Amino acid sequence: MKRNIIYIFLAIVAVSIITVMTLSNNDSEKVELERPQVLSMTASVDVPGEMMFAGEKIVFDRYDLHERMDRELNSFTYFHSTTLLLFKRANRIFPVIEPILKREGVPDDIKYLAVIESSLDPRAVSPARASGLWQFMSGTAQQFGLEVSPEVDERYHIEKSTVAACRYLKDAYRKLGSWSAAALSYNGGQARITSEITKQQTDKALDLWLV
């Protein structure tokens, strides 16, 4: 079953929260020289009441939205092997894509979309044949300026694919009116998100039920 698209967006938000938490935790305690103790994890990570994503306020006041966010936040926090690998890749990939996002006028938080799409692996290929850091399908990649041929596939080029992703997201933002909706459309498609907003009679992308 295809994963709920709202979960994908909340995963993006969860990654951004964990990154901020990690970078701000500079005052760690000194390591004690006593015998190491094995601790059991019994506490859940607190879900914030609200947070900002790409300059837009997201409020976790609905129980279903709160529960979904709780699931994603704890999953990324305690799935150590994957999360640690993502931090290592981020140290290499983020310095490349952050200046491009800034130059293209796209919010810095959008970089977390690449974390969810490809786990920051420029060589990633999905079962549906979406490829590269930003997981472009062949047709969409060419639509937004990338060369895809038997000889050259620019979906695997970090800088060029990031520019193409910015073009897609700016186009989605112009049509949908918010960066959160644009992020949802990156996985679900602009036409579908536009249709569902009308069908479900809401102006908030996170209120949509999408499977």
Secondary structure by P-SEA (a helix, b strand, c coil): ccccaaaaaaaaaaaaaaaaaaaacccccccccccbbbbbcccccccccccccccbbbbcccaaaaaaaaaaaaaaacccaaaaaaaaaaaccccccaaaaaaacccccccccccccccccccccccccccccccccaaaaaaacccccccccccccaaaaaaaaaaaaaaaaaacccaaaaaaaccccaaaaaaaaaaaccccccccccc
